[in-house]
Amino acid sequence: MEEHPISDYLKGGWVNEVLIEGEWTEYCQCNKGIKPRILVPEAVYLGISKEVRHNGVVQVPWKTAYHFWKSRNDS
């Protein structure tokens, strides 16, 4: 049987979402501090949360709350 990496089965990129105020919103960056580590062009601050999901799979809640941003271009 020939083996393939799981990435061969996934089409496109990852969809990263955060739960803020009861709604799942796609994000592009998160950071412990209020300032992002990398400047996100035309960034929109989303809020703070401990709950994320990747490609629709909810992850174990993080122990620390993080700040989240997305690009204004992703709107």
C-alpha angles and dihedrals in degrees: 000000000000116000124222129187114251089245087070088066097046116084118211125348134315120286107219117192135178129204109234122165091349095305130104111231128180114244136187103198142021134184138175092234127060092249117073117240091228124033108253109209108249091350123199116207110227102183140251128307146150095210125087138158131200120209089347096308113123112225127216106277112264118247091228126050114237133201115241135207138179132194116261085226090065092064 
